[in-house]
Amino acid sequence: MYRYDQYDHLIVKERVAQYRDQVRRRLSDELSEDEFRPLRLQNGLYMQRHAYMLRVAIPYGLLSSTQMRMFAHIARKYDRNYGHFTTRQNIQYNWLTLEQSPEILADLAAVEMHAIQTSGNCIRNITSDEYAGVAADEIIDPRPYAEILRQWSTFHPEFAHLPRKFKIAINGAKEDRAAIAVHDIGLTVVHDAKGQIGFRVMVGGGMGRTPILGSVIRAFLPWQHVMSYIEAIMRIYNQYGRRDNSYKARIKILLKAIGVEEFARQVEEEWADLKDGPSTLTVEELARVAAYFEPPAYETLPNNDAVMTRHQTENKAFANWLKRNVKPHKVPGYAAVVLSLKKPGVAPGDATSEQMDFIADLADHYSFGELRVTHEQNLVLADVKQSSLFALWEAAKTQGLATPNIGLLTDIICCPGGDFCSLANAKSIPIALDITARFDNLDFLHDIGEIEINMSGCINACGHHHIGNIGILGVDKDGSEWYQVSIGGAQGNDAAIGKIIGPSFSAHQMPEVMDRIIQVYLRERIEDERFIDTARRISFLPFKEFVYATPIRAEQALGEDAYA
């Protein structure tokens, strides 16, 4: 994985010192809160309902066991013994004090991590496929490009004060596992007719108040020009993006206003002056960065290990875990393992300091000391020998990390919501836990099959509810918490925005609503058809009709104005 060079070390060290002085001046009232706010946000520190929250960047979701142990240390020393992994491959701490925050940044710097540009109107943490480098369907490893873009975007003076926050995702495989269609810029690796490597460039995706899938503005961009072309996009956005209304400031609104073709024309015109300039990547520079992502020392192993196969045959629980939590690997004899952070009764994405230390040990013992964070709020050990899977499963069970539910109904994606976030209209975590409790039968979950449920506590969509097969959005109705439901959203190659089925529901109705939606699916599906395929085939109307049948209709009529 990438290691800081002298410039990284110097930049982060000086930022910590600068921030420490800013905090000192705030505590002594030399800085007012209005003056201090943009300074703390530049370092990922938010003021939430009960305390400060710090968002730590995990570039493209990759971290070492040493860094994970630091996360555990921070959770123990400064927080309430846990951290929350987010949909953008970051970790958040929710119970911090301002006085402690410089020490946390210093601790992070000691393991080559920071919280720079995890907030503010700048280019945020660049995300990617959690299986990058090991995926069986990978075209090329996208991490070197993600790292190059990270270095380019960090403290870029021209793009430090954009009209609004800006998010970039990059995918290097045939299947999109980075949700590129709902990012401001989404890059996916492609070959041209001559077999040359490049990127298909999508722009203007996003969720929030105006959910939109990105539009392709260039079908093939030679890899050498990825930085200069993105710079051209950023310049057009920085110049013409709206600054008078934060709700209409994202790049997707600019594309909608002037049209995709006109936007692409302006980018190409701007790029003409940048195309062969200093931002052009060279073979040598790409090779320099790619060297940090060389494969580990894999052994020559047989595929489908005999010991694993025997345990699979004899142990149903292990077989279920293999089916849901173990993913194919491009190297024979190895597998990628997803550690579920969705154990029933636990807030989705949360991990205790004890679990984080334990996961770091697992990474050292089974996966060359590396970990991945998924945008579905789980963790991945990417390089596990098939012969070690049974032992890993037994170990993971002891810490509640082996729930065999990846891709199933209880693998709910969920933001912290109103329990913490000052922007939230409603709580998210209690609803997720109630739904999980309603579907606590693993055999039934496996019968239901693959389904993605995403939940956000407000329209900012940190839980990516727009692209959930079932999306749940918390809304406010005269000071009460209500929940709007959508059907048919999806991420991946066939990304889609879900459709709202009707008036919102109260908190206590949500488990029954979910139950009715699943009843319709089980009634209407054809053989082993996935939920999303059934929803696309029959549309959302049968779900709507059944969900709003009595007695729910009479109970929820009070909230009919809560959705909009």
N, C-alpha and C positions, 0 to 999 in steps of 0.2 A: 504494500500500500504506500501511498505518497508520504514522504517525510519532509518536514519543513527544511528549507534551505536558509542561508544566512539572512536573506531578505525577509522571509516569513517570520523568523525569530525576532528580528529587529522591529518589524512593524507591530507585531502583537505585543512585544515587551513595552514599546513606547505607547501603544494604545492603553495598556493597563495603567501605566504611570499617569497618563493624561486623564483617564477616567477617575483614578484615585483622587487626583486634585480637584476634579469637578465635584465629586461627592463631598470632599472636605468643605468646599465652598458652599455647597447646598446646605450642609448640616450647620454651618456657621451663619447661614442666611445672607452670605455674600451673593448668592444666586437665588432668585425667586423660583417658585415651582414652574412658572411659565418659561423662564429662561433655561431651567434645568431639563425640562421635559424632552426637547429634541436631542439633548446630549445623552440622556439615559437610553432613549429609544435607539440611538445609533449603536448602542451596545446591548440591545436585546432585552432591556429591562422595562417591564410594564407595571403600572399600578392597577391591581385588580380589586375585587370586592373586599378582600380581607387582608391582603399583603401584597408585596411585590412578587412578580413572576419573572423569571429569567428563561429566555429561550436560547438554547445552545445549538449551534450549527453542527450537523454531522454531514459533511460534504458528500454528496451522492450516496448517502446512507452507509458508508463504510467506516468501521472503527476497529481498533485493536482491543485485545483483552486488557491491556494497561489503561486505555482510555475508559473502558467500561468500569474498571475498578475505581477510577477517579469519579465517575458518575455516582458510584455507590458511596464513596467517601463524602461527596458533596451532599447527597441525600441524608446521610447520617449526621454530618456536622452542622449543616446550615438549614436543612428542610425538616420535614416530618417523616423521614425515613423512606421516601419513595420519589420516583420521577415518572413523568408521563411522556411516552413516545407518541409523536404526532404524525399527521398525514403528510407532512413534508419532510420526513426523515430527520426530524430534530428531536431534542428532548427538552421538556419544560419542568421547571421547579416552581411550585405554587405558593410556598410559604416562607419567603425570604424577607430579610430586613435590608434597608438601604445601606446601613453601616457595614454589613457583611459582604455586599456585592463586589467591592474591589478585590477582596481576598478570594472570592470564588473565581473571578476572572484570572487572577494570578495562578490559582491552582490549575485551572484549565490550560493556561499557557505552558505550564510545566509538562503537559502531555500533548502539546501541539494541537490545542483546540481553543476555540474562542466563541463569542456570541456576536461578532461583528456582522452587520447587515442582516440580522434576523428580524429586524423591524425597520420601519421608515420607508420613505418613498425612494427606494433604491432597488438594485438587483439582489434578490434574496438568494437563499441557499439553493444551489443548482442540484436537481434531483435526477435519479436514474433508476434503472432496473435493479432490483435487489439481487438478481441472479447474474448480474454482469460478470463476464469472465468465465462462467461455468455453465451457462444455459445451453441446452442441446440445440436450440434453434437460433443461436447467436450468429450474426453476420460478422461483426467485429465487436471487440470490447469497447464500450463507449466511455469508460472511465478516464482514459488519457485526455479525451476531448473535454470531458466535464471538468477535469482538473485544470486544463489550460484556460477554460472559460472562467473558472473560479479565480484563478490568478489575475486574469484580465479584468474581471469585474470588481474585484476587491479594491475599494478606495479609488475607483475610477472617477477622477474629478468631474468629468463632463456629465456623469450619470448619478451623481450623489444626491440630487434634488429633482427627481423626476416628478411628473404630474401625480403619479400614484405608485404604489408598490409594483414590482415587476418580477415575474416568476418564469424560469426556464427549466424545461425537462428534456432529457435526451434518452433515446432508446436505440439499442444496437442489435435488437433481435427481430425475428419475423413477427412475433406477437408483441404488441405494445403492453408492457407491464409498468410503464411510467406515467400513464394517464396524460400523454402529451397533448391530446385534443382539448384539454381544459386548462392549458397554460398560455401565458402571454406569447411565449415562443415555444413551440414543440419541434424538436429535431428527431428524425428517425433515419437510420443508416440505410442507404440503398445503393445498388449498382446501376451504372448506366449501360447502354447497349454494348459498350466495349469492355465491360467488366470492371470499370474504374469505381472506386469508392467515393461516395459523396453523401449528401443529406437532402432529404425532402423537408422543406421548411414550412411549418404551419404557424400562423400568427393570429392573435385575436381570440383565443379560447379563454374561457373563464367562467366562474360561477357567480355567486352573490346575487345581487338584485336583478341582473340581466344575464342569465346563463346562456352561453353561446359556445358552440364547438368551433375550434379554430379553422381557418381557411388556408389552403395551400397557396402560397404566393410564389414558390419556386419548387418545381418537381425534382430538380437535381442541382445541387450546389457542390462543386468540387471541394473536398475536405480542406484543401489549403486555404480556402476563403471563408471558413466558418466564422472567424473573429471579425473580419472586415465587413462581412454581410450583416452580421448581427449589429455591428456598430452603425451601419447605415439604417437599419430598422430603428435602433434606439434614437438616432438623431432626428428622424422624421417624427417619432412619437414625442420626443422631448420638445420639439419645436411647436407641434400642432396639437398635442394632447391638451384637453381642457384642464385649466387650473382654477376655474371659478366655481366648480361644483365637484366635490370629492366623490359623489355618487356616479358622476359621469366622466371620470378622469382616466379610467383604464383604457388600454390600447384597443380593446374590443369596441368601445364606443366610437373611437376615431375611425376604425374600419367601417363600422356601420354607417357613420355619417358621410364619408367620402366614397365608400365602395371599395371592395377588395381590389378590383383592377386598377383603380386610381392609386390606391395605397402602394400596390406592387410597382406601379410605374414610378412613383416618387422614390421608392427604395432603390430601384435599379438605377435611377438617375443619380442619386446620392452615392451609390456604391461605385459608380464609374470612376469617381475621384479617389476611391479608397482601395480599389480592387487589387492593385499590385504594389501597395505601399508597405509600410513597416509591419502592419498587422497580418500580412500574409504568412501563413505557417510554412515552415520548411520541413523537409524530411528529417533533418537532424534534430530539430526541436521536438517534433512529434516522437522520435525515437528516444530522446532524452527523458521525456515524461513517461512514455510507455514502459520504459525500463522499470519504473516503480511498481508496475502492475504485472510483472512477469509471473507466470504460474508457479505455484509452490512445487516442492519436490515430490510429485506424485509417484507412487509405486506402480509397478505393473501388476494388475490384479484381475482376477476373473470377474466377469459381469454376473449379476444374480448370484451372490455368495450363497453357498450351500447352507451355512449356519443360519443366515437370515431367512432363507426359504423354509427351513425346518421350523424355526420359531413362528414364522408367519402361518404355517399350516396348523401348528399346535395351539396357537394363542390368538383368539379372536380379537382381543383388545389391542394386541400388537399389530395385527393385520389391519384393523381400522385406522390405527395411527399411521401405518405405512401408506395406506391409501390416501389419507387426507393431508398428512404433514410432511411427507417425504417426496421430493421432486427429482426429476431426472437430471443427470449430470453428463457433461460432454465427455468426461474421462471414464472409461470402463472401470467398474468396481467401486465407484464413488457415488455419493448422493448429496443433495442439498436438503437440509432439515429445517423446518419452520418450528420455532418454539412459540407456542400460542400464549399470548398475553390476554386471552379471553376466557379464562377460567370462570365458570358461573359464580356469581357473587362478588366479582372483582371488577372495578371500573376498567373498561376497555383501554388498553395501551399502558396501564400502570404496571410498574415493577418496583418491588421493594429493594432496599440496599442489599439485603441478604440474597435476594434473587439475582441482583446484578453481579455481585461477587461470585455467586455460584455459576452464572452464565459465563463469566470470564474464565473460570476454571474449565468449564466444558469446552470453550473455544481453544484453550491451550492444549487440552487433552485430545480433542477430537478434530479440530479444524484449523490447524496451523496458526492459532492465536488471533484469528480474525472473525468479525461479526458483521452482519448487515441489518439495517433497519428498513422495514417495508413501509410503503405509504398506506398499508392496511393496518398499521400499528402492531405488528408482530416483529420477531427477531429471527434471523436466519444464520445457521451454521452452514457455510456453503461447500465445505470440502470434507465430508465425513465418509470414511470407509464403510462400505455396505456390511462388512463383517463386524463393525462396531455399533450398528444401528440398535440392536437389542439392548446392549449395555447402556447406550445413550438414552434410550427410551426409559429404561428402569431408573436411571439417575434423574432424568427430567421430571419424572412423576413425583419424586420426593419433594420437589419445590413447586408443584402445581403448574408445570410448564409443558405438559404433554397432553393437554386436552385435544382429542382428535376431531377438531371442528374447523379446520382451515377451509374457507370457502363455503361453509355451511351457515345456517341461519344465526347461530349464536356467535359467529365471528363478526360481530357488529363493529362497524367503524363509527366512532363517537368522539365528538369534541368535549372539552371539560364542561361547557355549558354554564348555566346560571349558578352552579355551586361555586364557581370561581370567577368567571369572566364578567367584567362590568358591561360588556356590550351585549351579552346574551339576553334574550327575551324570556327564556324558559330553561329549566334544568334538562340536561341530556342524560347524565349518568343514571339517575333513578329509573328513567323510562327504559334505558337499555337493560338494566338489571331486571326489571319487571318482565320484559319480553323474554330474556334469557331464562328466567325462572318458569315462565309459561311453557317453554319448550326444553325441558330438562331431560328428556328421554333421548339418549344417544341413538338408539335404533330408529326412532322416529325421525331424528335429524338426518340420519344417513338415507332414510327412505325419501325424505323431501328432496335431498340432493343439493346441488350447487345453487346458492342464492346469495346475493349481496344486499345487505341492509346498511344504509348510511344515515347518520343522524347528526344534525346541527342544531345548536341552541339559538341561532339567529341567522339572519339572511347573509351574513358574511361567509357562510358555508364552509367553515373549517373542517366539518365532517364530511364534505363532498356529497351532500345529500342529493344533489341534482343528478348524479351519475350512479346512484344506488338503484338496483333492481326494484327495491322498495326504499323510497326516501322519506325521511321524517324531518320536519322543520318546526322548531319551537317558535310560536308567535304569541304576542301579547294582546289580550282582550280586556280592556278596562282594568288592568292590573292583575289579571289572572293568566295562568299559563295554559296555552292550548297548542295543539299539534296538528300540523298540516301533513297530509300523506300524498306521495306521488308514486306512480307505477311506471316501469319501463325504462328507467335510466340504465346506462351501462358504460363501463370503461373499456379499454382495449381497442382492437382493430375496428370493432363495430360500435364505437362510442355513441351514446344517445343521451338526451336530456329527458328526464322523466316528466310525466304529465300529472298535474294535480287532479285527484279524483273528486274533490268536492270540499264542503265545509270542514272545518277543523274539529278536533276531538279533545276532550279533557284528558288529563293524565291517566285517570283510573280506567278510561275506556281503551287505552292503547293496546294492552295485551289481547283484549277481545277483538279489536280491529285487526291486529296481526293474525290472529287465529282464523278469522273469516277470510282474509286474503289467501291464506294457505289452503283453506278448504276449497276455495274456487280453483286454485291451481291444481290440487290433487284430483278434483272432479273433471277438469278440462284437459289435463295433459295427455299426450299420446305417448304411451310406453315410457321411455326414460327421458322424455323431453325436459330440458332445463326450464326453470321458472321464466327466465327472460325470453326464451323462445315461445313458450306458451303465451306470455303477455303480448308479444309482438303479433302472434297469430290471431288472438281473439280480441285484442285491444283492451283498454282499461275499463270499458263499460260493464262487462260482467262482474268485475271486481267491485265497481262502484255500486251496482244494483244490490249486490249481496251485503256489502259492508253497511249500507245505509238502511237495510231492512230493520224492522222493529226487533228488539226494543232500543237499539242504539239511536235510531233517528229521533225518537222523542226526547231522549236524554241530551243529545248534542245540539238540538235546535237553538239553544241559548248561544252557541258559539258560531252561528252561521256567518257573522260578519268578521270573524277573526282571520279568515284567509283572504289574501288579496295578491 
